[in-house]
Amino acid sequence: MTTFEKHNPSLANPIMAKLLNALGNKWQDCSYGDDCVASISREIFNSEFDDFMAIYLPNSTKFNAEEEEFNTYSVNFGDGQGDRTCETLEEAIVVVQAFEFTL
């Protein structure tokens, strides 16, 4: 799991573990050191190009965009599919599982 300090590993790592456990082995840590939040992703089928779905995790318990502190989950549904902001871990899981059901 991520160890990048900017991602706030004390907050992000337990969340990431819960998400990976709930969503299964198609998902993996895809965090990068220069991102402001940790993230997980999975490949999704697209016959025209490589595509993926991602969840960007909170790095704070409060929202402060100027300080790059985010307390929500951002679910990206793949190129051209848009994204959705979720307030809770449980909501993010439900949103992802509902989208995966359509794949």
N, C-alpha and C positions, 0 to 999 in steps of 0.2 A: 504494500500500500504506500501511498504517497508519504514522503518525508519532507516535502518542501515547506519551509516555514511560512511563506506567504499564504499558503492554503489553510493554515491553522490546523495542523494534524491532530491536535487534541480534540477538536470538534469534528473534522472531516473523516478521520479514520474509522471511528465507530459507526458513523452514518454509512460510509462506504461498505463496511463489513455487512451491515444490515441489508443494504440494497443488493449487494452481490449474492447474499444468501437467499433473499426473497425472489430475485429475478433469474437466477440460474447461471449455468456455465457458459452461455453465449456472451455474457457480459464480462468486461475486464477493466482494470484501472487504466486510464489513458491520460493521466495528469502530466502536464509539462511544467518545468520549473519556472517559466516566465508567465504562466497563467495566474490570474489572481484567485482562482478557485480550483479545487480538485474536481475531477470528472471521471465518469465511467462511460463506456460505449459498447456497442455491438454492431456487427455488420447486418445490413438488411438487404434483401434481394432487390436489385434494380438491373434490368437487362441492358440498360444503356451505359451505365458507369458504376464504379464502386461507390457504395452508399453506406451510411452508418446512422445510427440513432445514438444520442448522447444525453446524459444527465449531468448538469453542472451543480455542484453541491454548495451549500452555504459555507462561508468562511467566518461568520460572525453570528451573534445572537441579535444584532441590531442592523438596520439598514443605514448606510452612509456612503452614497455613490462617490463622493469626493475623496473618501479614504479607501475606496474599493472594498467596502465591507458589505456583504450581502447575506441576508438571512432567509432567502427563499431558494427553491430548487427550480432550475430551468431545464425543461425537457425539450430537446430538439428532435423532431421527427424525421430528419433526413432532408437532403437537398430538395428545396421546393415545397416541403410539407409544412413549414412553419414551426412554431414552438409554443410552449405553454409554461407559464409560471405557476408553481405549486407552493402553497404555504407550509405544508407538512410533509414529512417522510411518507406517511400513509397515503396521502393524496398523490404523491409522485408515483408510488407503486401502483395504485389503481389506474392512473392515467397511462402508464407504460404498459401494464398488462392488457388494458383495453385496446391499445394500439397494436400490440403484438398479436392479439387475437385476430386482427384483420389481415395479418401478413400471410 
